[in-house]
């Protein structure tokens, strides 16, 4: 009698469970859904990184404007926005830090933002998702 009760319980358990084929079908459907949706999510991630880069470039640009307002000239390097510059003339008028970072930030791809003083002002940009080897038309600039 005890064996019969156990055997009935085991049979009921087996009948209530999923078969291997049912589990395989569910896994195949989930795999297909992931295969179709994954590229859309990675595209969204790239767009978010680009947007984040533009926002940070805009923040740095505003800090450069405040620095120039205080000192009368553009910074020699981005680090001058955070730490007092070594040049004595700029250091006397420096009222920074000009944004809340302890170090010069990096873009979402781990590269430093590029800043160069020019005759007419400065250039500020990120190489973007393709890094240093990217063509200039793929650089991300502050708008």
N, C-alpha and C positions, 0 to 999 in steps of 0.2 A: 504494500500500500504506500509506503514511504517513497519507494522508487517510482511508482506511478505518479505521485504528486509532483516529484521533482521533474520527471519527464514531461508532464503537462505544462509545468511552469517554464521549462526550457523551450518547449515548442511554441508557447505563447510569446516568449521573448524574441525568438527567431522570426516569427511572423510579424511582429511589431517593428522590427528594425529595417534598415535600408539594405538593399542588396548592393553588391559591388558595382554592378552595371549602373544602378541609379546614382551612386556616388560619382562614378566616372562621367556620367552625362552632366551632372551638376557642375563638376570641375571643368569640363569642356566648355560649358556655357559661360562660366565665370572667366575663363581664360580668353574667350572670344570677346567678351565685354571689355576686359582690360586692354586687349590688343587694339580695339577700336577707339577707346577713350584716352589711352595714355598719350598719344601725340597731341591731343587737344590740351591736356593739362601741362605738358612741357612747353607748348607754345604760350600758354598763359603765364607760366613761370618766367619765360624770357621777356615777355612784355612787362611784367612786374619789375624785373631787374632793370630794364631800360628806364622805366618810369622812376624808380628809386634813384638811379644814377642822375637823371635830369633834376630831380628834387635836390639832391646833395650838391650838384654843380650850381644850382641857383642859390643855395645857402652859402656856399663858398664865395660866389660872386658878390652877394650882399656883404659878406665879411670884408672882401677886398675893397668895396666901395667905402665902408666905414673906416677901414685902415687909411685909405687915401684921404678921406675927409679929415682925419686926425693929423696925419703926418705930411700931407701934401704930395705924396708920391705912392706909386704902387709898391707892394712888398717885393723884396728880392726873391723870396721863395715862400711857399705856403706855410712853412713852419713859423714864419714871422707873424702869422695871424694868431698863433697860440702862445708862443714864447716871445719875450721882448727881443727885438732884433739886435744884432751886434753892432750895427752901424750907429754911431753916436747921435747923429742928427735925427734919425728916425726914432731912436730909443727915447730921446727927450720928450717927444710928442706922443709916444705910443700910449694908448689907453685901453689896451686889450686885457685879456684875450677877446677875440672877436667872434668866436663861437665855442660852444661847449664840447670840446674834444680835448683829450690829453695828448693825442698824437694826430698827425695828419691822417684823415680817414682813407680807406681804400674803397675801390668800387666793388660791386657785388661779385666780380670775378677775381678779386684778390689783387688787382693792380692798383698802383698809386695813381691818383689824378694828376694829370700833366698841366703844369703851369709854366709859361714862358713870358718874360717881359719882352715887349717889342717897342719899336720907335713910337707907335701910335697908342700904346697901352699894354695889353697883355692878351695871351691866348690861354684858355682854360678848357680842358676836354678830358674825356676818357677814351681809351682805345676801343672800348666796347666788348662784346662777347668773344671776338676773335683775337683779342690781345694785341701785343705790340706789332705783330706782322700784318695787321688789318690795313686795308687801303684807307687813305684819308677820308674818303667819302663815307666810310662806316664809323668814323669817330662820333662819339656822342658829345654834343656841346650844350652849354647852358643857353636857354632861349631868352 
